[in-house]
Amino acid sequence: MSAGTADVIPLGQDRPETYGDAVEAYLRSAGIGESSKRIYRISLTMWAWLACGQQPPLGNSAVKRSASWT
């Protein structure tokens, strides 16, 4: 069984202005499907809360906050 390959798209020279922009640029460049992007977006959003020293919101509010990035 061999692993598949993904197309990698360069991020470009411009630096994103916000963390949300950086996440979206990363996900666009990853060459993964929309459903995978959604899962990674949620995870990266949670990590951002923790990196700021805050607890991420629980329940549907967390999903709604990360979904608003799309």
WOHU-V164631 format. One record per pair of residues at least 4 apart in sequence whose C-alpha atoms are under 7 Angstrom apart, sorted by sequence separation. I is the first residue (numbers start at 1). J is the second residue. D is the distance in Angstrom with one decimal. If there is no record, write none. Layout:
i=I j=J d=D
i=I j=J d=D
This chain:
i=17 j=21 d=6.5
i=18 j=22 d=6.3
i=19 j=23 d=6.2
i=20 j=24 d=6.3
i=21 j=25 d=6.1
i=22 j=26 d=6.1
i=23 j=27 d=6.1
i=24 j=28 d=6.1
i=25 j=29 d=6.2
i=26 j=30 d=6.2
i=32 j=36 d=6.3
i=33 j=37 d=6.2
i=34 j=38 d=6.3
i=35 j=39 d=6.6
i=36 j=40 d=6.2
i=37 j=41 d=5.9
i=38 j=42 d=6.3
i=39 j=43 d=6.4
i=40 j=44 d=6.0
i=41 j=45 d=6.1
i=42 j=46 d=6.3
i=43 j=47 d=6.3
i=44 j=48 d=6.3
i=45 j=49 d=6.7
i=46 j=50 d=6.6
i=47 j=51 d=6.0
i=48 j=52 d=6.3
i=49 j=53 d=6.6
i=50 j=54 d=5.3
i=57 j=61 d=6.3
i=58 j=62 d=5.8
i=60 j=64 d=6.1
i=61 j=65 d=6.1
i=62 j=66 d=6.4
i=63 j=67 d=5.9
i=64 j=68 d=6.2
i=16 j=21 d=5.4
i=32 j=37 d=6.6
i=49 j=54 d=5.3
i=50 j=55 d=6.0
i=57 j=62 d=5.2
i=16 j=22 d=5.2
i=49 j=55 d=6.1
i=50 j=56 d=6.8
i=49 j=56 d=5.4
i=27 j=37 d=6.1
i=46 j=56 d=5.8
i=11 j=25 d=6.4
i=11 j=29 d=6.2
i=10 j=29 d=6.1
i=9 j=29 d=4.4
i=8 j=29 d=5.6
i=9 j=30 d=6.8
i=42 j=63 d=6.8
i=45 j=66 d=6.2
i=8 j=30 d=5.6
i=8 j=31 d=5.6
i=7 j=31 d=5.0
i=42 j=66 d=5.6
i=6 j=31 d=5.5
i=41 j=66 d=6.7
i=6 j=32 d=6.9
i=20 j=69 d=6.9
